[in-house]
Amino acid sequence: MRLGIAAVAVAALVAFGTAVGGCASLPENVDRPVSQALPPPADSPLARIAQAASGATADGQAARGASSGFLLLDGPQSAYGSRLALAEQARRTLDLQYYAIHADASTGRLMRAVQSAAQRGVRVRILIDDFHSAGRNALVLGLADTPNVQIRLFNPLAGARASSIGRILVSLGDAGRIQQRMHNKLFIADNAMGITGGRNLGDAYFGLGGDAGNFVDLDVLAVGPIVREMSKSFDQYWNDKRAYPVASLVSREEMDRIREKAAESRRSGQGGDGAAKPSPPDGEPRPDAASAAAFGDRRAAERPGWDEQPMDLAAQRFVRAPASLLVDQPAKIAADDQAKAEAAPAKPDAPRGEMPAGETVVEGLLPLIAQTRQDLVIVSPYFVPGAQIRSALAQARQRGVRIRVLTNSLASNDAPVAHVGYARHRTDLLDMGIELYEMRADEAGLRSALGAGSSGSLTGGMGESKAMLHSKFIVRDGRLLAIGSMNLDLRSQKQNTEIALLIRSTELSAEATAIVEKSLRQGAWKVERDPAANGALVWRAPAGSGLQDAHHEPDTRASLRALLWLIGPFAPDDML
């Protein structure tokens, strides 16, 4: 999911917004009680699993010779089942930090597990970037009425939540701030286990997107001492002046209107996506507008092969490895005037690995590129390299480093405008000797090669739905894996806040490399210069796919290509 299109629209309208001088204001004198992560409880099954997997002590501290433990989550089922297991087995705390939480079937099931945890006494804190918490997706905010559940919205837009477009229009006077977003993703249970990576929460991230397509992602489940650093990062954002409690932004009357609109949709037999929804089976909770059941009645289990079951965490084999956490500071996003006025001089302790002032997660990854000696694999859905990234890649190539990049094709990109920023650098990157691969959007031909529901490939398990690359990771020299929420682009570098785990492990690096190499062979176009066409670009079809090579952006309409050709000169890289 990308803000780029909205950001470009905001830029086009900002002159109008400045001229009229009107922008809605955020609330003043907001009460934000400070809270911190709690130690893992002694009776937590998650803490016991983490201790066994990492060699840490019972309180999560690193014992002599202990490392953290890691498990790559390379398919929708493992990504979903792991989160469900964390919610169901948590005993003391659940901390969720996301760019977007959608009110749909898979998230409804997951949020019901989170709500049940709160009802049995677990403290739940949910921190969401405010941009997408409008319309039906605002339903998640109603969970704040549940005892033990607190929800805060980061970097909010002012105005009513009937639609995102309306909120953008009333906030045009603050366009610079609202196009900056909190892009971090964390799901932490009992301060003992945590998940980070590229996924938001929603059907399209768990292979249930249907005709709208699915995001192809890679996450990592971490246990042991590194989770305490992830929790410190969450605390820093939670306690920041840019985080607003729901009650300070959404009145009870407005929340009631959102709930009633969702209830009317259910009574008419239609869901948020326009598809008819069956009644829940006997034994399932009935839709209550004040609960996660309001998200939708359709069961994710309707998808063949989807069992909605939690992962058996105790049966997993975690790879022990040293790791560090890179986290952007919340202050990377400009505060609104009121938050600046309220800000206290003291700041929470920074998590280990936090970037120094003025440096970002993406800039922190540049030394990894500079230290590469043989092989560099980059997976970035939006690959819009600024001058620093291009320079680091060029220097690596001069040292003889093999560089392979997998990004979205125009057809698989959910934000076509963002493709402009990549396409304008494509020939220069090829001339450096960088190998470029673009993900196929049409997965029908790939399904037979991988087998329905298979994993072990970034494109596995998508069935015949459109696939959109959303994984974000780098493998350096087969020994270091960097995985998180960041793209290698100027938006991640300069605008959004991001988070990344750096894991020094040949085993995990080999596993991630094998996943992407299978995708390169079977699910991606290889972009080259065609000597027979005076160096024009050619998209080489995967071997054995039965497809023909293409001499323009594959699987796209001429009208879309023409539109982007017209827009391109007016779309700066740092806004894509």
JOZIFEN-V940167 format. One record per residue. N is the residue number from 1. OMEGA is omega in whole degrees, -180 to 180 (none if undefined). BURIAL is + if it has 16 or more other ideal C-beta (glycine too) atoms within 10 Angstrom, else -. Layout:
{{N/OMEGA/BURIAL} {N/OMEGA/BURIAL}}
This chain:
{{1/-170/+} {2/176/+} {3/-171/+} {4/-179/+} {5/179/+} {6/-179/+} {7/178/+} {8/178/+} {9/178/+} {10/-179/+} {11/-179/+} {12/-176/-} {13/-172/-} {14/179/+} {15/177/-} {16/-179/-} {17/180/+} {18/-178/-} {19/-179/-} {20/174/-} {21/-176/-} {22/171/-} {23/-180/+} {24/-176/-} {25/176/-} {26/-177/+} {27/180/-} {28/176/-} {29/-177/-} {30/178/+} {31/179/-} {32/179/-} {33/-180/-} {34/174/-} {35/-176/-} {36/174/-} {37/-180/+} {38/177/-} {39/177/+} {40/178/+} {41/-178/+} {42/-176/-} {43/-177/-} {44/176/+} {45/179/+} {46/179/+} {47/179/+} {48/178/-} {49/-180/+} {50/180/+} {51/180/+} {52/-175/-} {53/-174/+} {54/-176/+} {55/178/+} {56/176/+} {57/-175/-} {58/-179/-} {59/177/-} {60/180/+} {61/180/-} {62/174/+} {63/180/-} {64/178/-} {65/-178/-} {66/172/+} {67/172/+} {68/178/+} {69/-174/+} {70/177/+} {71/177/+} {72/180/+} {73/-168/+} {74/178/+} {75/-178/+} {76/-176/+} {77/180/+} {78/179/+} {79/-179/+} {80/-177/+} {81/179/+} {82/179/+} {83/179/+} {84/178/+} {85/178/+} {86/-179/+} {87/-176/+} {88/-176/-} {89/179/+} {90/-180/+} {91/-177/+} {92/-174/+} {93/168/+} {94/178/+} {95/-179/+} {96/177/+} {97/-174/+} {98/172/+} {99/-179/+} {100/171/+} {101/-174/+} {102/178/+} {103/179/+} {104/-169/+} {105/-176/+} {106/179/+} {107/176/+} {108/178/+} {109/-180/+} {110/-180/+} {111/174/+} {112/176/+} {113/177/+} {114/179/+} {115/177/+} {116/177/-} {117/179/+} {118/-178/+} {119/175/-} {120/171/-} {121/178/-} {122/175/+} {123/-178/+} {124/174/+} {125/-180/+} {126/-180/+} {127/-175/+} {128/168/+} {129/-168/+} {130/-168/+} {131/-174/+} {132/-177/+} {133/179/+} {134/-179/+} {135/-178/+} {136/-178/+} {137/176/+} {138/-179/+} {139/-179/+} {140/-178/+} {141/179/+} {142/179/+} {143/178/+} {144/176/+} {145/180/-} {146/176/+} {147/-180/-} {148/176/+} {149/173/+} {150/178/+} {151/174/+} {152/-179/+} {153/-174/+} {154/177/+} {155/-171/+} {156/167/+} {157/177/+} {158/175/+} {159/-179/+} {160/-174/+} {161/178/+} {162/179/-} {163/178/-} {164/-177/+} {165/179/-} {166/180/-} {167/177/+} {168/-176/+} {169/-179/+} {170/-180/+} {171/-175/+} {172/-180/+} {173/-180/+} {174/-171/+} {175/-178/+} {176/-179/-} {177/-171/+} {178/176/+} {179/173/+} {180/-174/+} {181/173/+} {182/-174/+} {183/-178/+} {184/175/+} {185/178/+} {186/173/+} {187/-170/+} {188/180/+} {189/175/+} {190/-179/+} {191/-177/+} {192/179/+} {193/-180/+} {194/180/+} {195/170/+} {196/-178/+} {197/-175/+} {198/-170/+} {199/159/+} {200/178/+} {201/-180/+} {202/-176/+} {203/-175/+} {204/179/+} {205/-179/+} {206/175/+} {207/-176/+} {208/-175/+} {209/178/+} {210/-176/-} {211/-180/-} {212/179/-} {213/-178/+} {214/173/+} {215/-180/+} {216/-168/+} {217/174/+} {218/178/+} {219/173/+} {220/174/+} {221/-177/+} {222/175/+} {223/175/+} {224/-171/+} {225/-178/+} {226/-179/+} {227/177/+} {228/177/+} {229/176/+} {230/178/+} {231/177/+} {232/177/+} {233/178/+} {234/-179/+} {235/-178/+} {236/178/+} {237/-178/+} {238/-176/+} {239/-178/+} {240/-179/+} {241/177/+} {242/-180/+} {243/-176/+} {244/173/+} {245/-177/+} {246/-175/+} {247/-180/+} {248/-176/+} {249/-174/+} {250/179/+} {251/178/-} {252/180/-} {253/179/-} {254/178/-} {255/178/+} {256/179/-} {257/178/-} {258/180/+} {259/-178/+} {260/178/-} {261/177/+} {262/179/+} {263/178/-} {264/179/-} {265/179/+} {266/-178/+} {267/179/-} {268/178/-} {269/-179/-} {270/176/-} {271/-179/+} {272/-180/+} {273/177/+} {274/-179/-} {275/179/-} {276/-177/-} {277/177/+} {278/175/-} {279/179/-} {280/180/-} {281/179/-} {282/180/-} {283/177/-} {284/179/-} {285/176/-} {286/-178/-} {287/176/+} {288/-174/-} {289/180/+} {290/-177/-} {291/179/+} {292/178/+} {293/180/+} {294/-176/+} {295/-178/+} {296/-177/+} {297/-176/+} {298/180/+} {299/177/+} {300/-177/+} {301/176/-} {302/179/-} {303/179/+} {304/178/-} {305/-179/-} {306/-173/+} {307/178/-} {308/-178/+} {309/176/-} {310/177/+} {311/173/+} {312/-174/-} {313/-178/+} {314/-178/-} {315/-176/-} {316/175/+} {317/180/-} {318/178/+} {319/178/+} {320/-179/+} {321/171/+} {322/-177/-} {323/172/+} {324/-175/+} {325/172/+} {326/-178/+} {327/172/+} {328/175/+} {329/176/+} {330/-178/+} {331/172/-} {332/176/+} {333/-180/+} {334/177/-} {335/173/+} {336/-174/+} {337/-178/-} {338/179/+} {339/177/+} {340/-178/-} {341/-177/-} {342/-171/-} {343/177/-} {344/-179/-} {345/-176/-} {346/178/-} {347/175/-} {348/176/-} {349/180/-} {350/176/-} {351/177/+} {352/178/-} {353/179/+} {354/-177/+} {355/173/+} {356/-179/-} {357/179/-} {358/179/-} {359/-175/-} {360/179/+} {361/-180/+} {362/177/+} {363/176/+} {364/177/+} {365/-178/+} {366/175/+} {367/176/-} {368/178/+} {369/-179/+} {370/-178/-} {371/-180/-} {372/-178/+} {373/-174/-} {374/-169/-} {375/179/+} {376/177/+} {377/-179/+} {378/173/+} {379/-176/+} {380/-178/+} {381/178/+} {382/-175/+} {383/-180/+} {384/-171/+} {385/173/+} {386/-175/+} {387/-179/-} {388/-180/-} {389/179/+} {390/179/-} {391/180/-} {392/179/+} {393/180/+} {394/180/+} {395/177/-} {396/178/+} {397/178/+} {398/176/-} {399/179/-} {400/-180/-} {401/172/+} {402/-178/-} {403/175/+} {404/-178/+} {405/171/+} {406/177/+} {407/179/+} {408/164/+} {409/176/+} {410/-178/+} {411/-178/+} {412/-176/+} {413/179/+} {414/178/+} {415/-175/+} {416/180/+} {417/179/+} {418/180/+} {419/180/+} {420/-178/+} {421/175/+} {422/-174/+} {423/-178/+} {424/179/-} {425/-170/+} {426/-177/+} {427/178/-} {428/179/-} {429/177/+} {430/180/+} {431/174/-} {432/-175/-} {433/177/-} {434/178/+} {435/-177/+} {436/177/+} {437/180/+} {438/-175/+} {439/172/+} {440/177/+} {441/-177/+} {442/-175/+} {443/-177/+} {444/-179/-} {445/-178/+} {446/-174/+} {447/-178/+} {448/-179/-} {449/-176/+} {450/-173/+} {451/-177/-} {452/174/-} {453/-178/+} {454/172/-} {455/-179/+} {456/177/-} {457/179/+} {458/-179/+} {459/180/+} {460/173/+} {461/-178/+} {462/-178/+} {463/-179/+} {464/179/-} {465/173/+} {466/180/+} {467/180/+} {468/-178/+} {469/179/+} {470/179/+} {471/-178/+} {472/177/+} {473/179/+} {474/173/+} {475/-179/+} {476/173/+} {477/177/+} {478/-176/-} {479/-176/+} {480/179/+} {481/173/+} {482/-176/+} {483/-179/+} {484/-175/+} {485/-168/+} {486/164/+} {487/170/+} {488/179/+} {489/-176/+} {490/177/+} {491/177/+} {492/-177/+} {493/-170/+} {494/-170/+} {495/-173/+} {496/168/+} {497/-174/+} {498/177/+} {499/-180/+} {500/172/+} {501/173/+} {502/-175/+} {503/180/+} {504/-176/-} {505/175/+} {506/-179/-} {507/179/-} {508/177/+} {509/178/+} {510/180/-} {511/179/+} {512/179/+} {513/179/+} {514/179/-} {515/-176/+} {516/-180/+} {517/175/-} {518/178/+} {519/179/+} {520/-177/+} {521/-168/+} {522/-172/+} {523/-176/+} {524/170/+} {525/173/+} {526/-177/+} {527/-179/+} {528/167/-} {529/-178/-} {530/-180/-} {531/-178/-} {532/-179/-} {533/178/-} {534/176/-} {535/176/-} {536/-178/-} {537/173/+} {538/179/+} {539/-178/+} {540/-179/+} {541/177/+} {542/179/+} {543/178/-} {544/-178/-} {545/-176/+} {546/180/-} {547/176/+} {548/172/-} {549/-178/-} {550/180/+} {551/167/-} {552/-177/-} {553/-173/+} {554/172/+} {555/180/+} {556/177/+} {557/178/-} {558/-179/-} {559/179/-} {560/179/-} {561/180/-} {562/180/-} {563/-179/-} {564/176/+} {565/179/-} {566/-177/-} {567/-171/-} {568/-177/-} {569/-176/-} {570/-177/-} {571/-179/+} {572/-177/-} {573/-172/+} {574/176/-} {575/-177/+} {576/none/+}}
